[in-house]
Structure formats: structure tokens, C-alpha cells
Amino acid sequence: MILALKEVLSNPVFGITLTLVAYIIGMKVRRRLKTNIANPLLIASVLIIALLVVGKIPFDTYNQGGRFITFLLGPATVALAVPLYRNIELVKKNMSAIISAISCGSVVGVLSASLIALVLGGDKTIAFSVAPKSVTSPIAIEISRILGGIPSVTGAVVAVTGITGAMIGPEVLKLFGIRHPIAVGTALGTASHGMGTSRAVTEGPVQGAMSGLSIGVAGVITSIIAPLLLKLIT
């Protein structure tokens, strides 16, 4: 019985199935509660972590299948080019404003995260780890590794940042009177990468296009400015 259970858990199908079931549950909860606070990604993450902890299942065992889901993030991100292509003329007309906004957002994201970490008593390693919190995971982890940060910490901070942006990003923007589709999309993509973009897409096609563009541009800008800015403050 125990041997059979170990074989089931070590099979990649286990990780894939668990991930899909947890996300489906998250979607059902979201539809039932009808609020963006009940984010499916957050609910799925909590369910998976709880099951792994209670069942004393090693993360590496789960990740035998979970890594296939992670691999699909690449093709999924490429799909964001579709709304961008449909709104390419709008992007061209507002290119200078969009690039300026993404650049400012990237600088503020790096500085705010690292300075808060230092003020709260964290060392340079922690500051380096949280600095790239607003860019997509593969880029953020590589930046963290180059700077001398802790990739696992970076991954966790990136996930929390993205989920938070997806949950309350548009509401926070409305609270400050920011309602223009280009501004909303640019802000969500720059601050909350792919997860924020998933929310931007639901807000409208323009928001989704601008957010998708912001993911890539913010990743490039952050990879360039993060080492320079961190040298100035550490």
C-alpha cells in the first residue's frame, strides 16, 4: 500500500492533477464569492501548500509534474502578443508616454523594495533578493542570482507581488483616480508582471495589451538598472 502510494506521488501526473484541481477549486470559489479578493491563484497555492504540509509530501515530489505547468508559462506569455498586435497603432501613438511610465515604475519598484528591506533590518542579500519583485519570475530570479540574492526568496516575493496586484491592483488605481485604459494596463504590467496582466485582460483589451507590453519592457529595464541602483544604496 505504502509502495503504491509512493509510486503515485512520484508520477508527474500527480503534480499536474493536483495543480489543475486546486486551480479549478479556486475558480469555483471566485465565481461563488464574486470578488477579485478570492484570487484563484492564491486559493490554489494555499490548497497545494496545505496538502503538501499535511501529507508530508516533499516539494520535489510534487514538482515532478508541477514543472510541466511552469514550462507552459513561456508559451502562455507569448499569447499576450495577440492583444498587443490588435492595439499596435495605439501603442505607437503613445509610445513615449508608455516607455516613460514603465521606466519610472521599474525604478520605483527596485528602490522601494530594497529600501524597505534595509529599513526593516534586512541585509544586502535580502535587499538584492526583493529588488526585482515586480518582473516576471524567470527574469527576476536570474537578476537575483547575478546580484547575489536568494532565488527562492525572490520567487516567493514575485508571487506575492503578482497575486496582490491581480487581487486589488485596479481598485487601488481607481482609488487614486487612475482610470485611463493605457495607464491602468501599464501600471499592472509594470508592477505585477504576468499575474497582474491576467487581471488587466479582464479589465479590457487595451489594458491587457498595455500590460502585456509592460511585462517585457519592465523586465529589460529592471535587468539594466537594478545593479546600478543597488550599488548606490548599499
Beta strands, then each sheet from edge to edge (+ up, - down):
end
